């Protein structure tokens, strides 16, 4: 339970990253989710990604809404800033926080109910405005906290634990993110750590709205025969379009690859995405192609995973608004109140 403190005894052999932290330093409280919940695997992947990226915990802000998924920020990055908002409102809180202090790394964790139902409008505006935010949806197709009703991402014709068929068409969060202008879009499976960890690392390094839809089976209400969000179904229908590695700026690239099998994408901070191609004709820089590929494979009953789209020249909300480099929460009276002459000049320019 969350009131149980994890023991702090660590062996001297615990590996440390470049800034001296162990992986344990990026953990949080003990999880209260059901044993085997895919959300806990996502939390572990976030911990691993932050540790490997050498992120200073106090330089990261984690935000969430309401739901099983939105409880998970309590289980990772315990030394980071955190804010648990009301249902569906995480994106607007993240937008305001990002505008106030651009120096932090922002990570938003939400669920299919929190983002695809009550919060879908909030999600849409965070994507289209270009908020510099890693936005992870832990997608299980049900409302776990209220006993397993279908969510807006549940596939039409999928069967509930009680045998009820879902009559409604699903909302595809990945397709929506692509259409709305997200500049880094991926999908993964909570049970595929090898794919998920580098996907999160790439998103945290990306400048702009980075969206990752993670299929995360609910072991209590949506892991049975007939569910399209179960462990067995996702494993059987997973089609990975690429495998991703992240090379930090200070590291030398030592691996060798077959000619034509690798695509390099340099991000704004100098880190490099290495995409090992599995699909012969898949281009992760083609937004329209990514949307078409999603629909083509979905028609065949396949779940496409991997880095689906990345814009190498992406810009964020601060660039769109032309804000100053100094975080707004650090501006003093002299900058915020420049005097009557500046006000007169501004008014004159608007006449």
N, C-alpha and C positions, 0 to 999 in steps of 0.2 A: 504494500500500500504506500501511498505517497508520504505518509507520515513517518515511514521507516527510513532512517538515514543510511545511505550506503556506507560501508566501512571504507576508511581512507588509507588502510594499510596497503602499500604498494611495494613490490619487489624492486630491487635496484636494476633488474634487467629490463624493466619496462622501457620500450623504445620511446624516444622523444623526437619531436619534429624540429625544424630549423630554429624555432623561437623558444625551445625548451619545454614544451608542453607534452604530456602523455595523452594518449587517446582518452583516458579516463577523465582528463580535465575538460573534455567537451561533452561529457554526459550530463544528465539531469537526475531527476528523482526516479524512484522505482515505478514502473508502469502499472496502471490499474486496469489496462485493457485485457480482454479475454486471451488466454494462452493460445498462441498460434496466430494472433491477429496480424494481418499484413502490415498494419500501421507501425507496429514495433520494428519491423524490418526496415521500413522507410526511415524511422528515427535513427536506427543503427547506421544506415547509409549516409544520412546527414552528418552524423558524428564523424564517420570515417572521412567524408569529403572535406569537412572543415579542418580536421586534423592534418590531412595530407596537403591542404592548401596553405597551412601555417597561418590561419586566420587568428588574430587576437580576439578572444571571446568578447571583450568589452567594446570591440569595434563593430559588433554585429547586433542588429535588432530583429527579433523574431515576433511575428504578429499572427493572430488567428481570430476565428469567429466563434461559432458554436457547433458542437457535434463531437463524435468520437475523435475525428481527425484533429479538431481544434483543441483537444486536450493534450495532444502529443508534444507541443513545445515545452511542456513541463518536464518531458522525459529526455530532452537533449539541450546542450548549450546552457547549462545551469548558471553560468557566470555572465551571460549576455543580457542585454536589455530585452524586455518582453512586454507585450500588451495583448490581452485577450478582449476582443471587442464584442459587440452584440451580434446577433445572427445576421450573416451576410454582409456586414459592414467593414470587414477587414481591409478591402482594397482602398476605401476612402481614407481610413486611418493611416494606412501605409503611404498614401499619396501626400497627406499633410505632413507626416513625419519626415518623408524624403525631401519635401520642399524646405522644411525647417532646418534639416541637417543633412546635407549631401555627403558628408564625410563617412557616414556609416554604411555598412553593407546590410541590405534589407532582404529578409526571408519571410515570405508569407505562406502559411500552411492552412489549407482549407479542405473541405470535403465536397462531394457531389451534391449534397443537399444544401450546404452553405453557399456554394458558388453557382450551381446550375439551377437553383430554384429561387429562393428569396434574394440571393446576392448576385443574380445574373447581370443586372444592370450595373452594379458596382464593378463586377469583373470586366464588363465590356469597356467601361470608361478607363479603367487602369491600363488595359491593353492599348486602346487607341491613343491615349495621351502620352504613351511612352515612358511610364514610370520605371525608374531603374530598380527593378524588384524581381527577385526569383520567386515565382508563384507556383507552389506545388499543390495539386489537388490529389488527395488520397481517395481514389474512386472505387467504391465497392457496390454501387448500384442500389443501396438500401439506406433507410434511416435506422441505424443501429441503436441509437439511444431511445427510440420510441417503438422498438420491437419489430423491425424488419419490413416496414412498408416500402414499396418501390420508390426509388428516387427518380429524378428527371433523366438520369443517364442509363437507367435500366433498359435493356434491349426489348423491342417489341416481340412478344411471343415467349419471353423468358418466364420461367416458372418460379414462384415463391416457395419458401419452405413448406407452406401449407397447401401447395398445389395450385394456387391461383395464377392464371396467365396474365401477363402485362399487355393491355390493349394499346398502349400509347407508343408513339415513335420516340426514340431517345434523342437527347441533345449530345452531340459530339463536341466535347470541350476543345479538343485539338483543332478540329475544323473551324470552330468559332474563333479560336485564338489566331489562326492563320488569316482568317478573313478580316479580323479587327486590326491587324497590323503588328502583332507580336513579332519581335525580331529574333527570337530564339525559341523554337518550339520542339518539344520532344515528348515521347511516350515511353513508358517502361512498365515493368512488372515488379512488384515488391519482392518476389522470389528470385529475381535476377540481379544479384548484387554486382556482378561483374559489369553489367551494362548500366545499372542505376547510379553507382558511385561516380564514375566519370561524367555521366550526364548532369548530375548535380554540380560537380566541380566546374564544368563548362558554363553552367547557368550562373553560378556565383561570380564567375569572372567576366561575364558578359555585361556590356553597358547598354541598358535598355530593358524593355519588358521581356523576361524569360519565363516561359510557361512550360511546366512538365506535368502531364497527366499520368499518374501512377495507378495502374490497376492493382487493387489491394483487397483481396478476398476477405469477406466477413465470415469468420469461421462459425459464428453462432446462427446467422440468419441467411447467408447467401453462399454456401459452399457445398451445395448438394447437386445431384443430377437434375438437369433442366435449367440450371443457372448458367448464364454466360459470363459471370464474374467470379467463378470458382477457380481454385488452384488447377484442377485437372483441365478445365475448359481452356484457360489462358495458355497453359503449357502446350496443349494440343494444337492451338490455332495461332500461335505466336509467329509472326514473320518479321525478323529483324532486318532493317534495310542497311544498317552499318553497325560497326563497333567503334566506340569512341575512347580516345585517350587524351589526357590533358598534360601538356608539357609546360612547366612554369618557366618564366624568362631566364632564371639563373641556371637552369639545367641544360646540359648538353643532350642532344638527340643521339642516342647510341644504337638504337634498334635499326635493323635493316629490313627492308620490305621488297617484295617483288615489284618490278616496274609496272606502273599503271594501277596498283592496288591500293594506293594511299592518296588521300586528299588533305592538304594542309590549309587550315583557316586560322589566320592570326587575329587575335582579339585586341581590344583597345589597350589593355595593360601590357601587351607584349607576349602574353601566354599564347600557346598554340594548341588548337584542336587538331588532333590526328584522327581522321575518319578512315577506318578500314572498310572498304566497300564490300558488301555482300550481295546487293542488288546490282546487276550488270549495268543498268541504265538509270539508276537513281541519282538525281542531282539535288543535294540538300540546300542549294542556293536558289532554287527555282520555286517561288511561292505557289504559283499556279500548278506547276507539276506536282508539288507535294499534296495539294488539295485533290487533284485528280487521282493520284496514286492511292490516297486514303479511301476514296469512294470506290475505286476499282477493286481494291483488295477486300473492302468491307462487303461488296457484292458477292465475293467468293467465300465469305465467312471467316476471313482472316483478320487478326488484330495486328496492325503495323506498329512496331516499336523501334526505338533508336532516335537519333537526332534527325528530325524530319525537315527542319528548316533553320537556317541561320543567315542573318544579314551581316556581312562583314563591315558594312559602313553604317551601322545603326547609330542613331542619336537618341538621347533621352529627354525627359521633360525639361530639365534645366537648360539644355541647348535650345529647345523649342521656345522657351520663355526668355532666353538670354539673361539668365540670372547671373549674379556675381559669383566668383570662385569661392569667396568666403561664405561659410554656412550662414543662412539668414538668422539663425538663433545666436550668432556671435557678433552681429552688427550692433554698433553703439548708436548713441543719440546723434552724433555728427553725421553718420551715414543715413540714418532713418529720417532725420529732420534737417535737410540741407539749407533751409532758410527760405525767406519770401521771394528772393530773386529767382531761385530755381522753380518755385511754384508758379511765379508769373510767366516764366519762360515756357513751362509746360502748358499752362492755360492758353498762352498765345499760339502755341503750335497746334492746338485743337480748334481754333476758331476758323 
